[in-house]
Amino acid sequence: MNNALFEELEDMGAEVEDTLERLMGDEELYLEYLRKFPQNENIIELRKAVDAGDCDKAMKEVHTLKGVALNLGLLPMVDVCMDMLLDFRADKNDAAMAQIDEVEECFHEWADVIERS
């Protein structure tokens, strides 16, 4: 692995090596998937759901976003999404909805790094 983006992602807490293993070492495929992340619509739909007070839709969107982040090995993003998801599952909807800014901030941190590469 000699990609500067991969090194930066690892420094941020991503599990690049494990993700590459799942992709059978295909760095180009991993880069292709990573480059799609900043255009992920789930973050937009999550914000809309939170703004509309739609907990069911927000829970669905954050769950999907968590899955995308997990598949890409972006574990800190997974953790932030999981915190929100666990509050939804515990019927702490207000606490869950209050985490939208943190989820968006984390998403944009990862997206910015990926887009700069």
Sequence and secondary structure as in RCSB ss.txt:
>XXXX:A:sequence
MNNALFEELEDMGAEVEDTLERLMGDEELYLEYLRKFPQNENIIELRKAVDAGDCDKAMKEVHTLKGVALNLGLL
PMVDVCMDMLLDFRADKNDAAMAQIDEVEECFHEWADVIERS
>XXXX:A:secstr
   HHHHHHHHTT  HHHHHHHTTT HHHHHHHHHHGGG THHHHHHHHHHHT HHHHHHHHHHHHHHHHHHT H
HHHHHHHHHHHHHHTT HHHHHTTHHHHHHHHHHHHHHHHH 
